[in-house]
Amino acid sequence: MSELTTAASPSILPISDSPPAMVSDDASSLLSTQTLAFSSGNPRIEETRGVMHFFSNDVDSSSSVKKLPVGRKPLVCVLGVPNHMTYADFCRFSGSFIQHMLEMRIVRNDEMGDRYIVLIRFDNQDSTDEFFNHFNGKVFSSLEPEACHVLFIIDVQYTGSIEHRQASFVNSTEQPTCPVCLERLDQETSGILTTICNHSFHCSCISKWTDSSCPVCRYCQQQSEKSTCFICQTSENLWICVICGFVGCGRYKEEHAFIHWKETQHCYSLDLETRRVWDYVGDNYVHRLIQSKTDGKLVELNVPCSHDTGISEAILSSKVEAIVNEYNELLSTQLENQKLYFESLLHEVKEETKREVAKAVDKAVSLKLQKMQAKLDRSIQEKKFLNDINENLSKNQEIWKAKIQEAERREEKALRLRDDKIRDLEVQLKELMLHLEAGQAVEQLSISDNVNDGNDLKVGSESSATGITKSKNRKKRGNK
């Protein structure tokens, strides 16, 4: 059985052109086999495609005894690893089994863009089984619900490669080296991890790399969202300003990148598709580096080739010096232009601030005057209201004074009438007492002397009649 190899990495996983290994009847009754297409490599350089055959894990996870498939190999895959987990994160996650891992390869599942697959080959079957029992169903992080799903691989078949494919590691006379430590990539001494862009490293070296991109070609498995123009939201023919990061469409669309240069004088823009830098002032491209399709590295554009080493180094040195002088001049020019531009912006901001301050002061004064006028109007209304109330109270006071005086006069008159009536009653009471006393005296005298009593009675009757007549006349005068 041959080894799976790619353009920039040694072999890692066995493949074959024959159908996958058959499973016994007892094992097939418990576990079935499935296939899954995968791909790897930097899409801008080359892309490797393949198909893996694996045992599908159909056994009940609640069972206390986990039945492993018959005919399994020390080869497993971890499905659905989230893209936010870097290579170093996965190495730390499976750190207890790193010493038993001969190789790890990162591949992508085209149907799940936010997750990747890890193919792992162990040094023996016992370590493979322990890894399966320990990590299958275990969550990657206690803060997230994604769980580790481990499957035993039956076979891996290489199907094709786009662009080009270098000679396999089996036919190579020299072992490749780790780009980090520059040591040989020997499976017997240390584990090897192959990234999704087909670059291989020691597991101990890549575990120190905290970035999610490849240390060699900077290919990132976490693909960023597609950029759009900040103004019209189009996603075609986009240019990004290398000074402030503004993203605008090109001249074949709405020319928002060109308008941004007119407004800000930021003359350098990068084409997001070709990665070439355009100078709006010079009206040409000014880049000196391009990305190599061989390994994705940045190389100098149009480097002269010469068989004479001395002449080549002299030409290269002179060109480098010319480029340095050119970039220094460009840098000084741009710094001066940016100084003038930001000074103009600062002046505009100051003028705008002055206008805003004056406007705010005028508005505050006007608002203050409006409040004071409103307060004055309310005070005038309150004063008028109080004056009206005072006037009404004064009128009511005069009316009540007249009523009180009239009541006092009526009371004085009633008191005089009462006093007169009391005096008349006292007079009548005295006369009545005299009359009663006279009547008693007459009765006593009539018993002793009839004659004398008759004369005395006549005299007393006349005086009594005279008193009664006087009393009646006084009453008539009082009524008048």
Legacy VTK file of the C-alpha trace (Angstrom):
# vtk DataFile Version 3.0
C-alpha trace
ASCII
DATASET POLYDATA
POINTS 480 float
0.000 0.000 0.000
1.410 3.395 -1.019
1.574 6.634 0.956
-0.558 9.757 0.481
1.721 12.640 -0.509
1.179 16.236 -1.535
3.208 19.011 -3.098
4.846 20.390 0.026
4.674 17.619 2.597
5.859 14.091 3.134
3.568 11.097 3.156
1.236 10.727 5.898
-1.723 8.520 5.322
-2.039 5.232 3.451
-4.192 5.152 0.369
-5.020 2.582 -2.278
-6.718 2.445 -5.652
-8.639 -0.671 -4.634
-12.029 -0.670 -2.908
-12.003 -0.294 0.862
-11.286 -3.282 3.070
-14.198 -5.576 3.694
-15.592 -5.954 7.163
-16.569 -9.274 8.680
-20.211 -10.223 9.063
-20.080 -9.838 12.851
-18.627 -6.368 12.608
-20.910 -5.273 9.789
-23.890 -6.208 11.878
-22.803 -3.567 14.386
-20.978 -0.989 12.260
-21.421 0.121 8.661
-18.937 1.907 6.416
-19.262 5.330 4.815
-17.238 7.543 2.518
-16.415 11.247 2.741
-14.725 13.492 0.177
-12.092 15.898 1.430
-9.653 18.447 0.055
-6.522 20.239 1.215
-4.015 22.762 -0.019
-3.954 26.516 -0.591
-6.602 27.144 -3.291
-4.465 29.874 -4.853
-1.528 27.489 -5.330
-2.699 23.896 -5.615
-5.513 21.767 -4.279
-5.461 18.087 -3.370
-8.651 16.040 -3.291
-9.338 12.623 -1.868
-11.895 10.229 -0.421
-11.765 8.521 2.970
-13.600 5.323 3.932
-14.422 4.954 7.603
-16.525 2.943 10.042
-19.657 4.880 10.969
-20.177 4.967 14.707
-23.716 3.593 14.989
-23.389 1.935 18.399
-25.401 3.259 21.290
-23.335 5.831 23.187
-25.298 5.081 26.363
-23.968 1.531 26.440
-21.352 0.967 29.112
-19.327 -1.326 26.800
-18.050 0.317 23.619
-17.682 -2.212 20.812
-14.815 -1.356 18.475
-14.973 -2.408 14.813
-13.158 -5.523 13.684
-10.392 -4.908 11.162
-9.690 -1.382 12.396
-6.315 0.248 11.875
-4.271 2.708 13.957
-5.781 5.431 11.817
-8.646 7.714 12.958
-10.223 10.987 11.965
-11.741 13.718 14.113
-14.753 15.251 12.372
-16.168 18.719 12.829
-13.303 20.535 14.566
-14.359 24.229 14.790
-12.272 26.655 12.732
-11.645 28.851 15.765
-9.465 26.049 17.175
-5.959 26.616 15.852
-3.451 23.858 15.248
-1.842 24.658 18.599
-5.242 24.455 20.329
-5.885 20.992 18.890
-2.401 19.840 19.900
-3.062 20.978 23.451
-6.500 19.318 23.368
-4.962 15.940 22.449
-1.722 16.551 24.339
-1.858 13.352 26.383
-1.580 11.269 23.170
0.887 13.428 21.228
3.803 11.076 21.941
1.875 8.195 20.297
0.901 10.149 17.163
3.120 9.570 14.159
1.329 11.934 11.821
-1.585 14.356 11.754
-3.052 15.895 8.618
-5.548 18.738 8.501
-8.059 18.526 5.632
-11.276 20.360 4.863
-14.807 19.151 4.305
-16.184 21.260 1.460
-19.714 20.851 2.787
-18.825 22.413 6.173
-16.872 25.623 5.667
-16.692 26.464 9.367
-15.103 23.153 10.441
-12.146 20.984 9.437
-11.107 17.337 9.781
-7.993 15.921 11.439
-6.558 12.594 10.180
-4.313 10.932 12.780
-2.050 7.879 12.486
-0.828 6.306 15.751
2.169 4.119 16.455
0.091 1.172 17.720
-3.492 -0.035 17.925
-3.771 0.208 21.712
-3.030 3.933 21.684
-5.597 4.351 18.912
-8.276 2.540 20.901
-7.483 4.539 24.036
-7.688 7.775 22.052
-11.075 6.714 20.664
-12.490 5.768 24.066
-11.166 8.909 25.746
-12.042 11.618 23.196
-15.089 10.320 21.333
-18.039 12.434 22.505
-15.890 14.773 24.623
-16.538 18.493 24.174
-13.680 20.619 22.865
-14.411 23.364 25.388
-16.637 23.625 28.443
-17.945 26.945 27.106
-19.175 25.570 23.753
-21.402 22.632 22.786
-19.209 21.200 19.956
-18.111 17.648 20.770
-15.226 15.573 19.436
-16.442 12.896 17.018
-13.789 10.204 16.397
-14.101 7.567 13.655
-11.853 4.686 12.617
-10.616 5.044 9.026
-10.512 2.033 6.768
-8.764 3.584 3.809
-7.830 6.959 2.276
-7.727 7.327 -1.505
-6.019 10.138 -3.329
-8.094 11.284 -6.328
-6.327 14.247 -7.929
-4.384 17.491 -7.657
-4.955 20.837 -9.360
-2.137 23.058 -10.765
0.835 20.781 -10.139
2.128 18.037 -7.873
5.733 17.539 -6.897
7.422 14.164 -6.538
6.244 12.076 -3.652
8.197 11.745 -0.480
8.693 8.034 -1.137
10.739 8.753 -4.262
12.602 11.682 -2.708
16.216 11.087 -1.770
16.231 13.620 1.092
13.774 14.032 3.927
12.116 17.457 4.168
12.789 19.691 7.145
10.506 21.464 9.578
10.220 25.164 8.574
10.251 26.161 12.260
13.206 24.280 13.772
14.864 23.235 10.432
15.227 19.651 11.733
14.354 16.568 9.686
10.719 15.503 9.664
11.278 11.972 10.896
8.193 10.057 11.969
10.256 7.741 14.128
11.565 10.519 16.376
8.644 12.931 16.585
5.094 13.410 15.393
4.396 15.325 12.199
1.450 17.658 11.618
0.463 18.660 8.078
-1.663 21.787 7.863
-4.625 22.274 5.584
-2.330 24.027 3.059
-0.071 20.923 2.872
2.884 22.256 4.893
4.348 19.867 7.489
5.790 20.655 10.916
6.769 18.920 14.098
3.828 18.789 16.494
5.960 20.368 19.203
6.882 23.235 16.854
3.395 23.981 15.552
1.968 23.828 19.089
3.897 27.028 19.841
2.305 28.832 16.897
-0.677 30.699 18.358
-1.926 32.146 15.071
-4.567 30.333 12.997
-2.597 30.888 9.773
0.170 28.711 8.338
3.689 29.844 9.357
4.911 29.261 5.776
2.277 30.627 3.375
0.048 32.475 5.889
-2.997 30.651 4.563
-5.719 30.890 7.198
-8.329 28.207 7.682
-10.669 30.845 9.153
-11.772 32.481 5.944
-12.829 36.080 6.471
-16.158 37.369 5.345
-16.389 38.704 1.819
-15.615 42.406 1.675
-18.057 44.919 0.252
-17.839 48.547 -0.753
-18.470 50.857 2.186
-20.761 53.029 0.037
-22.677 50.901 -2.497
-22.168 47.475 -0.826
-20.977 45.817 -4.053
-18.544 42.881 -3.778
-16.871 43.171 -7.206
-13.755 45.088 -8.272
-12.882 46.232 -4.753
-9.897 48.342 -3.712
-8.724 48.988 -0.159
-6.874 52.132 0.857
-3.504 51.100 2.314
-3.459 54.220 4.522
-6.855 54.252 6.251
-8.401 50.890 5.240
-11.363 52.323 3.289
-12.872 49.723 0.919
-14.406 51.100 -2.270
-15.348 49.883 -5.713
-13.162 50.543 -8.752
-13.634 52.590 -11.873
-15.667 49.886 -13.548
-18.343 50.252 -10.861
-19.238 53.427 -8.972
-15.618 54.712 -8.564
-15.932 55.089 -4.795
-12.227 54.243 -4.290
-11.303 56.980 -6.784
-13.649 59.434 -5.048
-12.016 58.516 -1.720
-8.614 59.474 -3.173
-10.006 62.805 -4.402
-11.415 63.568 -0.961
-8.498 62.375 1.230
-5.456 62.367 -1.110
-4.702 58.771 -0.055
-3.089 57.807 -3.349
-2.299 54.102 -2.744
-4.974 51.407 -3.044
-4.651 47.616 -3.029
-6.674 45.432 -5.374
-8.282 42.807 -3.111
-8.291 40.230 -5.900
-4.796 40.552 -7.401
-3.055 42.105 -4.349
-1.483 44.762 -6.559
-1.032 48.353 -5.398
-2.160 51.252 -7.587
-0.827 54.820 -7.357
-3.514 57.342 -8.309
-0.975 60.184 -8.587
1.428 58.322 -10.852
-1.474 56.456 -12.522
0.375 53.107 -12.453
1.136 50.082 -10.288
3.864 50.588 -7.675
4.139 47.146 -6.082
7.489 45.355 -5.991
6.379 42.040 -4.495
3.978 39.383 -5.738
2.809 36.077 -4.277
4.471 32.989 -5.686
2.126 30.274 -6.928
4.675 27.616 -5.950
4.625 28.017 -2.186
2.587 31.174 -1.561
5.607 33.232 -0.471
6.101 36.901 -1.366
8.881 37.329 -3.973
10.286 40.285 -5.865
8.723 41.018 -9.222
10.946 40.644 -12.325
14.179 39.675 -10.571
16.999 39.599 -13.197
18.702 36.233 -13.708
22.426 36.040 -14.416
24.972 33.262 -14.335
27.681 35.609 -13.110
27.289 35.725 -9.342
29.319 38.907 -8.847
27.485 40.837 -11.550
24.131 39.530 -10.315
24.869 40.596 -6.748
26.045 44.027 -7.906
22.944 44.539 -10.035
20.742 43.296 -7.210
22.488 45.552 -4.695
22.173 48.604 -6.936
18.532 47.830 -7.608
17.830 47.344 -3.933
19.505 50.665 -3.205
17.454 52.332 -5.941
14.290 50.781 -4.564
15.194 51.939 -1.060
15.797 55.489 -2.318
12.567 55.392 -4.272
10.570 54.197 -1.306
12.233 56.737 0.967
11.280 59.489 -1.459
7.767 58.112 -1.755
7.531 57.872 2.008
8.728 61.437 2.570
6.365 62.722 -0.135
3.443 60.850 1.314
4.273 61.995 4.823
4.377 65.614 3.651
1.117 65.191 1.758
-0.464 63.535 4.752
0.814 66.340 6.985
-0.790 68.965 4.734
-3.958 66.912 4.471
-4.324 66.388 8.198
-3.448 70.032 8.880
-6.257 71.034 6.540
-8.555 68.586 8.299
-7.482 70.016 11.658
-8.127 73.564 10.412
-11.554 72.537 9.129
-12.296 70.867 12.455
-11.259 74.007 14.344
-13.392 76.237 12.123
-16.286 73.856 12.430
-15.776 73.791 16.196
-15.822 77.585 16.333
-18.999 77.691 14.285
-20.572 75.036 16.450
-19.528 76.891 19.620
-20.912 80.205 18.321
-24.078 78.473 17.235
-24.363 76.770 20.602
-23.796 80.086 22.435
-26.417 81.851 20.326
-28.809 79.007 20.869
-28.115 79.024 24.623
-28.603 82.821 24.838
-31.773 82.648 22.774
-33.046 79.798 24.893
-32.169 81.710 28.074
-33.956 84.829 26.812
-36.972 82.758 25.853
-37.063 81.233 29.316
-36.700 84.633 30.987
-39.435 86.143 28.764
-41.717 83.232 29.510
-41.013 83.659 33.225
-41.723 87.425 32.966
-44.989 86.775 31.144
-46.030 84.313 33.812
-45.151 86.867 36.519
-47.212 89.569 34.779
-50.158 87.220 34.471
-49.857 86.260 38.115
-49.682 89.947 39.135
-52.769 90.767 37.072
-54.580 87.820 38.592
-53.615 88.921 42.111
-54.713 92.512 41.364
-58.095 91.258 40.192
-58.438 89.177 43.323
-57.441 92.184 45.488
-59.979 94.393 43.746
-62.735 91.842 44.191
-61.797 91.407 47.835
-61.906 95.197 48.360
-65.367 95.376 46.824
-66.527 92.507 48.958
-65.053 94.221 52.012
-67.118 97.401 51.421
-70.257 95.352 50.897
-69.692 93.413 54.071
-68.951 96.590 56.013
-72.300 98.053 54.937
-74.051 94.820 55.859
-72.362 94.804 59.279
-73.390 98.420 59.944
-76.962 97.677 58.956
-76.981 94.646 61.216
-75.609 96.735 64.069
-78.360 99.361 63.586
-81.027 96.669 63.549
-79.541 95.158 66.679
-79.497 98.555 68.477
-83.129 99.178 67.514
-84.121 95.742 68.725
-82.319 96.378 72.017
-84.138 99.716 72.505
-87.491 98.080 71.796
-86.684 95.325 74.222
-85.700 97.802 76.934
-88.911 99.809 76.409
-90.968 96.653 76.545
-89.201 95.571 79.728
-89.902 98.954 81.349
-93.591 98.806 80.351
-93.857 95.307 81.747
-92.247 96.425 84.994
-94.732 99.298 85.291
-97.642 96.983 84.568
-96.264 94.491 87.079
-96.075 97.187 89.748
-99.617 98.346 89.007
-100.837 94.769 89.090
-99.214 94.232 92.473
-100.799 97.404 93.744
-104.159 96.265 92.431
-103.821 92.901 94.112
-102.784 94.505 97.355
-105.690 96.900 97.062
-108.105 94.031 96.411
-106.912 92.202 99.510
-107.210 95.352 101.582
-110.777 95.891 100.273
-111.817 92.381 101.181
-110.477 92.818 104.678
-112.273 96.154 105.117
-115.615 94.811 103.760
-115.808 92.330 106.566
-115.422 94.996 109.291
-117.275 97.888 107.863
-119.627 97.652 104.923
-120.245 101.399 104.739
-116.707 102.377 104.992
-115.724 99.646 102.741
-118.134 100.889 100.124
-116.637 104.378 100.144
-113.083 103.164 100.193
-113.809 100.709 97.440
-115.239 103.510 95.276
-112.137 105.621 95.808
-109.810 102.646 95.169
-111.726 101.642 92.039
-111.392 105.091 90.596
-107.657 105.229 91.237
-107.246 101.744 89.790
-109.213 102.651 86.714
-107.090 105.776 86.314
-103.858 103.706 86.473
-105.099 101.238 83.861
-106.073 104.094 81.538
-102.581 105.632 81.803
-100.927 102.303 81.046
-102.967 101.844 77.848
-102.070 105.319 76.669
-98.303 104.592 77.096
-98.596 101.418 75.013
-100.280 103.293 72.204
-97.481 105.860 72.165
-94.831 103.126 72.063
-96.505 101.412 69.093
-96.626 104.765 67.262
LINES 1 481
480 0 1 2 3 4 5 6 7 8 9 10 11 12 13 14 15 16 17 18 19 20 21 22 23 24 25 26 27 28 29 30 31 32 33 34 35 36 37 38 39 40 41 42 43 44 45 46 47 48 49 50 51 52 53 54 55 56 57 58 59 60 61 62 63 64 65 66 67 68 69 70 71 72 73 74 75 76 77 78 79 80 81 82 83 84 85 86 87 88 89 90 91 92 93 94 95 96 97 98 99 100 101 102 103 104 105 106 107 108 109 110 111 112 113 114 115 116 117 118 119 120 121 122 123 124 125 126 127 128 129 130 131 132 133 134 135 136 137 138 139 140 141 142 143 144 145 146 147 148 149 150 151 152 153 154 155 156 157 158 159 160 161 162 163 164 165 166 167 168 169 170 171 172 173 174 175 176 177 178 179 180 181 182 183 184 185 186 187 188 189 190 191 192 193 194 195 196 197 198 199 200 201 202 203 204 205 206 207 208 209 210 211 212 213 214 215 216 217 218 219 220 221 222 223 224 225 226 227 228 229 230 231 232 233 234 235 236 237 238 239 240 241 242 243 244 245 246 247 248 249 250 251 252 253 254 255 256 257 258 259 260 261 262 263 264 265 266 267 268 269 270 271 272 273 274 275 276 277 278 279 280 281 282 283 284 285 286 287 288 289 290 291 292 293 294 295 296 297 298 299 300 301 302 303 304 305 306 307 308 309 310 311 312 313 314 315 316 317 318 319 320 321 322 323 324 325 326 327 328 329 330 331 332 333 334 335 336 337 338 339 340 341 342 343 344 345 346 347 348 349 350 351 352 353 354 355 356 357 358 359 360 361 362 363 364 365 366 367 368 369 370 371 372 373 374 375 376 377 378 379 380 381 382 383 384 385 386 387 388 389 390 391 392 393 394 395 396 397 398 399 400 401 402 403 404 405 406 407 408 409 410 411 412 413 414 415 416 417 418 419 420 421 422 423 424 425 426 427 428 429 430 431 432 433 434 435 436 437 438 439 440 441 442 443 444 445 446 447 448 449 450 451 452 453 454 455 456 457 458 459 460 461 462 463 464 465 466 467 468 469 470 471 472 473 474 475 476 477 478 479
